[in-house]
Amino acid sequence: MLVRLDLQPAYPFAIALGPLVILFFFWGEPVYLQHGVALLFLGSLTWHVFGDQTAHRIENWLLPLAGAFFISWAVSHAILIRLLPRGFYRLMATLVIVWAGDVMAYLIGSTWGKHHMLPRISPNKTWEGYAAQVVSGTLAGLLTFGLGALGWVHGAILGLLVSLLTPIGDLGISMIKRQAGVKDSGHLIPGHGGMLDRIDTVLVAVVLAYYYQVWVMAVL
């Protein structure tokens, strides 16, 4: 997408940053990973100062790193949820909330949706679909957390919170795609676009789910 914006991102630095950020979460912030991130930022800056001859040095340097950091930082919260007590179930329950909301938003929105939310960014997203997402996500949270003995009320609140806010991930990626002039973020999955199109709501959901369970539910 950055290339479509006439930028020339240095892919190796962004590709290297993603695993470093994830390992930073997973291994409890060991010092050598801290050093690795620092060296990567300095190395990438040096490259663009001396090796980048384009008129967009700042964008070429910072935008790929920002994208890699955002994705890997958000994904790392799935690891943090997995490390909580009964973490696998908590993670699967979070994904069920997202999937239930996404499916119902698509079904209701494509069938009865008439009032568009942000047509300039995402022309297919409607308020009717959003309402269906909120209701179905709240019910999914209620059932998955309640039946799993993790708390009926907390499940409903978390389902509501995730369903209300995860569209930000979808709309954010749609905003980038619209500016880049592309329909999908990639072509990795035939008929479904890129991987980012499939996990845009999950990226927001796992962050919300982790901090709710740690700060509100006091799960440690």
N, C-alpha and C positions, 0 to 999 in steps of 0.2 A: 504493500500500500504506500510506503514511503517512496518507492521508486516511481509509482504512478504520480506522485507529487513532485517529480523531477528532482528528488533528492538522491544522494549516493551514500547510503548507510554503510558503515564498516561492520559487516556481519560478525566477524570473529569475536569482537569485544562483547557484543550483545549476547551471542550464544554462550560465551564463557561466563557471563554474569549470572545467567539464570540458575545453573547448578550451584554456583557459589552461594547465592542467596538461600536456596533450599537447604543446602548443607549447613548453613549458618543457623537455621532454625532447628534442624534435625539433631545436630551434634552439640547443642548447647553453647554455641558461639565460641568455639576454640580460637585461640589467638591467631593461628596460622591462616584461618579463613578470613579473619579481619585484615590481616596483611594482604591476602590475595585480592580482596575487594579494593583495597587502597591502591595496590599496584596496578590493577586493571583500569581504574579511573585515571590514574596518572599516565599509564601507557596509552590509553585511548586519546587523552588530551594531547599528548606529545605527537601522536600520529597525525591528528587533524591540524595541529599547528604547522608541522613541517611537511606532511605528505598530502594533505587535502588541498587541491588547487582550485576548488570550485568556489562559487559565490555564496554557498550555504554551509560554511564550516560549522557554525553553531548548531544548526538543525541536524546536520549529518552526525555530529558528535552526541548530542543530548537526546534526541528523540528515540533512537534505537535502544539506548540504555534505559530510558524511562519506560519504554514498552516492556523490555525484558524484566526490569525491576518490578513493575506493577504485576505482571503475570506470575512471576516466580514468588513474589511476596504473598500474593493472595493464595496461590496454590499451597504454599507452605502451611497455611492454616488448616488445610485438610489433614496434614501430617500431625499438627498439634491436637486436633480433635481425635485422631486415631490413637494418640498416646494417652488420652484421658481414660479413666476407668470405664469399661465397656465401650471403648472408643470405636470399635468397628460398628457396633449397633448405632451409636450416636451419629457417625458419619453417614451410614446408610439411611438413617431416618432423615437427616438433613437433605440428602439427595432426593429422597422420595417427596419431600415438601416441594423442592424445586421442580421435579419432573411432573408432579400432579398439577402444579400451577401452570407450567409451560403448556402442557397438553390441553388443559381446559381453556386457557387463554386463546390458544390457536383454534380450538373447536368452536367456542362461543363467538370469538371475534370474527372468524371467517364466515360464520353462518348468520349471525345477527348483528354484528358490529356495524354501526353507522356513524358514531361520533369519534373522530380521530383525535388522538392525544397530541402528538407532535408531528404533523404531516411533513414538515420541512426536514425532519430528521429520519423518522420511520413512518412512511405512509400507510403501512398495514396495521399498525398498533392502534387499537381502539379502547375507549373507556369501558365498553361492554366486556371485552376480553380481559381487561385489567381487573374489573370487578369479579369475573369468574376466577381469575388467578388468585385473588385475595381470599375468596371464600373457600376454594378447593385447597389452597395451601394451608389455611388455618385448620381445616378439617383433617388434612393429612398430618399436620403436626400434633393435633389432639390425639389422633388414633395411634400414630407410631410411638410417640413418647408415652402416652397413657398405657397402651397395651404392653409396652416394654418396661413398665414400672419405673419410668423416669419422671413421671409427674404429668397428670392430665392438664392442669392449668398452665404449667410451664410450656408444655407442648403446644397448646393453643396460642399462647403469647408469642412463642418463637415462630410458629407457623405464620402468624399474622405479620410479625416483624419482617421475616424473610420475604413473604409474598408482597408486602408493601414496597420494599426497597430494592429487591433484586432486578426489577426492570431498569434500574439505573445502569446496570452492567450492559444490558441489551442495547439501551438507548445510547450509551457511551460508545460502544463499538459501531453502532449504526451511524453515529455522528462522524466517526473517523472514516467509515466506508463512504459516506455521502461526500465528504470533502475530497476523498481520493478518487471518487467517480467509479467505484466498483460495487457490484451487487453482493459479493461474498468476500470474506477475508482471505480465502484461498480455495484450492481445489483438491484438498487432500481426501475428502469424503465425497464420492460421486453422488450428486443429487442433494447434498446437504451443505456444500461449501467447505470452508476451512474448519480446523479444530477450534479456532477462536469463536466461530459462530455457535458451536455446540456447548462451550463452557462459559460464555460470557455472563450468564446469570449465576452459575456455580461459583465463579470467582468472588462475587459479592456475598453469596449465601454462606460460604464456609467461614468468611471473616466474621459476619454477624453471628453465626451459630457458635463459633468458638468463644467470642467475648461475652455473649449472653450466658453461656453455660459456666464460664469461669467467674464473671463478675456478679451475675444475678443468682444463678443456681449454686454458686460456690463449689463447683466441681473442680477438684484438684487431683 
